[in-house]
Amino acid sequence: MSPKRRFTGLSLINGALIGLILLIMALGGVVIYRSLNEQKEVTRSFNGWFEDAKGYQEARQVQAQTYKPILLYFYATWCPHCKDFAANVLAKPEMQAFLKNYPHVRIAPDNGQAEQQLMSEFGAEGYPTFYVVFPNQQRRMVDTFNLETNPPRPKTAAEFIQSIQAVLK
């Protein structure tokens, strides 16, 4: 084999490798872009929420004036199911519209002892956990997963709204 052919063969291999590396980088950029967009949607979806133990007390004050149930969400920032629930349920426009009708609170027990105490008082054992708290302080948990499927799957925003509405009846 002549040196010229060997050089051409190496150039083709190098070119293919560079092309593959560029493709991988481009795909990685798309994944990062989508992830950042999703994170922006999730962050925006929590505008208007009461936050943590202090926020729960503020929501109780609103409830005392309006007699509306409180929608209470326990989550963790590190929880993949919570991230999925926030992005695919809580951030959806129909869910945002629904939430405007009720005082709604999100509590991250990792944020402090008062938040951990609330989670304990509610008997929440994992994340994400969602409750409806009535003005008489009775509470009902609302499943975030559709337990009728095998395996269970996260509920859609429409299914979750229906679940809350069923508890409110």
C-alpha positions in Angstrom: 0.0 0.0 0.0 1.4 3.4 -0.9 1.9 6.1 1.7 -0.6 8.3 -0.1 -3.4 5.7 0.2 -2.7 5.1 3.8 -2.8 8.8 4.4 -6.2 9.1 2.6 -7.6 6.2 4.6 -6.5 7.8 7.8 -8.0 11.1 6.7 -11.3 9.4 6.0 -11.3 7.7 9.4 -10.3 11.0 11.1 -13.1 12.8 9.1 -15.6 10.3 10.1 -14.6 10.5 13.8 -14.7 14.3 13.7 -18.2 14.1 12.1 -19.3 11.6 14.8 -18.0 13.8 17.5 -19.7 16.9 16.1 -23.0 14.9 15.8 -22.7 13.8 19.4 -22.0 17.4 20.5 -25.0 18.7 18.5 -27.3 16.1 20.0 -26.0 16.9 23.5 -26.7 20.5 22.8 -30.3 19.7 21.9 -30.8 17.6 25.1 -29.3 20.5 27.2 -31.5 23.0 25.4 -34.7 20.9 26.0 -33.7 20.4 29.6 -33.2 24.1 30.2 -36.5 24.9 28.5 -38.3 22.4 30.7 -36.7 23.8 33.8 -37.8 27.3 32.8 -41.4 26.0 32.4 -41.2 24.3 35.8 -39.8 27.4 37.5 -42.5 29.6 35.9 -45.2 27.1 36.9 -44.4 27.8 40.6 -45.1 31.5 40.4 -48.0 32.3 42.7 -47.4 29.3 45.0 -47.1 29.7 48.7 -43.7 28.2 49.8 -42.8 26.0 52.7 -44.1 26.2 56.3 -44.4 30.0 56.3 -46.4 29.7 53.1 -48.6 27.0 54.5 -49.6 29.4 57.4 -50.3 32.2 54.8 -52.5 29.8 52.8 -54.3 28.9 56.0 -55.1 32.6 56.5 -56.4 32.9 52.9 -58.4 29.7 53.6 -59.9 31.3 56.7 -61.2 34.2 54.6 -62.3 32.3 51.5 -63.3 28.9 52.9 -61.6 27.3 50.0 -59.6 24.1 50.3 -55.8 24.3 50.2 -53.9 22.3 47.6 -50.7 21.1 49.2 -47.7 19.6 47.4 -44.7 17.9 49.2 -41.6 17.6 46.9 -37.9 17.4 46.9 -35.6 19.3 44.5 -33.5 16.1 44.0 -36.5 13.8 43.3 -36.8 12.7 39.6 -40.5 11.9 40.0 -41.1 15.4 41.4 -39.3 17.0 38.5 -41.4 14.9 36.0 -44.6 15.8 37.9 -43.8 19.5 37.9 -42.9 19.6 34.2 -45.7 17.3 32.9 -48.5 18.1 35.2 -48.1 21.3 37.3 -46.6 23.4 34.5 -49.4 22.6 32.0 -51.7 25.5 31.2 -54.9 23.7 32.3 -53.3 22.9 35.7 -52.2 26.5 36.1 -55.7 27.7 35.4 -57.1 25.2 37.9 -54.7 26.2 40.6 -55.7 29.8 40.4 -59.0 28.9 42.1 -57.4 27.6 45.3 -54.7 28.6 47.7 -51.8 26.3 46.8 -48.6 25.5 48.7 -45.5 23.6 47.9 -43.3 22.3 50.7 -39.8 21.0 50.4 -39.1 19.1 53.7 -35.4 19.4 53.0 -35.6 23.1 53.5 -36.0 23.0 57.3 -37.3 21.5 60.5 -40.7 23.2 60.2 -41.2 21.7 56.8 -40.1 18.2 58.0 -42.6 18.6 60.8 -45.5 19.3 58.4 -44.6 16.3 56.3 -44.6 14.2 59.4 -48.0 15.7 60.6 -49.5 14.9 57.2 -48.1 11.4 57.2 -46.5 11.8 53.8 -43.9 9.1 53.2 -42.5 9.9 49.8 -42.4 12.3 46.9 -44.3 13.7 45.2 -47.2 13.8 47.6 -50.3 16.0 47.1 -53.1 16.8 49.6 -56.4 18.7 49.6 -56.8 20.4 53.0 -60.4 21.4 53.7 -61.4 24.4 55.9 -62.3 22.0 58.7 -58.6 20.8 58.5 -59.6 17.3 57.2 -57.2 16.3 54.5 -57.3 13.8 51.6 -54.3 12.6 49.6 -54.5 12.8 45.8 -52.5 10.2 44.0 -50.0 11.6 41.4 -49.8 8.2 39.7 -52.5 6.3 37.8 -52.5 3.1 39.9 -55.0 1.4 37.6 -52.3 0.8 35.0 -49.7 -1.9 35.1 -47.1 -0.6 35.9 -48.5 2.6 37.5 -47.7 5.7 35.4 -47.7 9.4 36.2 -51.1 11.0 35.7 -51.6 13.6 33.0 -52.6 17.1 34.0 -56.2 16.4 33.0 -56.3 13.1 35.0 -54.8 14.9 38.0 -57.3 17.7 37.9 -60.1 15.1 37.7 -58.6 13.4 40.7 -58.6 16.6 42.7 -62.2 17.4 41.6 -63.3 14.0 42.8 -61.8 14.7 46.2 -63.5 18.1 46.3 -67.0 16.6 45.9 
